[in-house]
Amino acid sequence: MSRGERNSLSALIRAVTGLLDTFAVVLKHLCRRPITEEYPEFHRQLPARARARIILTRDPDGDERCVACFLCSAVCPVSCISMVAAAREDGRRFAPWFRINFARCIYCGLCEEACPTLAIQLTPNFEFCEYDILTMVAEKEDLLVAHGGKNRDYNFYRYAGVAMVGEKGSHIDEAPPVDLKSNMP
Amino acid sequence: MAKLLVVLVGLLLMAAYLVYVERRLLARFQIRLGPNRAGPWGLLQPLADIIKLLTKEDTVPQGADRVIFCLAPAVVAGTALLIFAVVPFGEGWHLGEQPIPLVITDLNVGLLYALALSSLGVYGVTLGGWASNSKYSLLGGIRGAAQMISYELVLGLSLAPVVMQAGSFSLVDIVAAQARYPFLLAQPLSFLLFMVSGLAEIKRIPFDLPEAENELVAGYHTEYSGMRFGLYFLGEYVTMVVLGGLAAVFFLGGWRGPWLPPLAWFLVKVGVVVFAMIWTRAALPRLRYDQLMRFCWKFLIPLALLNIMATGGMLLWAGG
């Protein structure tokens, strides 16, 4: 038998055994237990930072955190957030209406990052399918919750955004004013 | 007439449930579960599929040749169903004095009839691809035509030794000739050739180039929707059953077998062949087009010719 013949013969044998090998492998898998997780019955643990439905949170003292600054609306890549701004008698801004079109939202979380008051937050709740796309539009009363979301103690207005009362340096975390004259070398 | 109806309904039911069985089996091969929601164990899935296909919008693409476009799926499904007319699926029953042969018709050229109809099936693929007025469909149709015509030769040549041994073209006679032993034992090479070319003829993996989804969307039935697509689908699965039946008749001894009743044996054999096809689908990747053609013309056809010569020599030597 010449070398060429022997080579082609061994190639043929390799091809055939290779083919039979795949058949054996898939047959072995027929006897394995399926690894499928059947979703509605089985809920897999979501990652800690899973991003889904958006909520509007409140201060520890129950006020709405949102100050209608439009930063979330501006940063939203799909322009799904719209609102109107107004001011209360005490000068604090709020949104008379606030609307998120969840049919358009891509759950990127940029609004949450842009928000200076931690008002808008993404939750891991992703189960809100609808048959009618218009029912995916959420109004303020659908979004507003009674708690502070991820950071329950944070209160933006205790640090900023309101007219100062009292003496300089009396605000929370504010350093006492420096006497320029005593500051000479 | 009643027998015709029973066989037709039975065949259609088998095809519908074959889709379910294939999906479940394929899923298990890939350690998934497969459809298990509609009814217990998903057994109503074929019904749901049929309802879905029937209620879907039936679209005809712009610029399509309407008549041919509407006719082509029927050709595929029709030829597939017609082949089964010559397949004997049991020994024959007696209703009082009247015998009921368990075959629709015992044609004396049954084998040629089956081959001819499988050739006609090419028209369904090619015309469907042509009439759709779409690049992908046309490419799929061309591939289908070339592939099916090529592998038809192997299919015919692989059956020649069977005919030589049985001495008849009638499928009933071929089953009768396997009374002592199935032809699989005498003609293992023929059986392999038949199965390979049969897989190519019904366009299944690894020979599914006419509908290669990652190159051609869905090949020749890209533009079909609703029940017209359903007809292509149905035709494909009926052909699977028919090919199982033909393999059983030509090589596995038809309905013959110990202990079990003949009809059960036939169904078992069809089931084994069909399982092998699904198994192949789970195991093998798709061939490249040049590999497909080279495999057929340079390997299978010479092999089949050699096989015929060897069989002829053996028969002459044995017959003296």
Interface residues (C-beta under 8 A of the other chain):
Chain A: L19 T22 F23 V25 V26 L27 H29 L30 R32 R33 P34 I35 T36 E38
Chain B: L25 A27 R28 F29 Q30 I31 R32 L33 W279 T280 A282 A283 L284
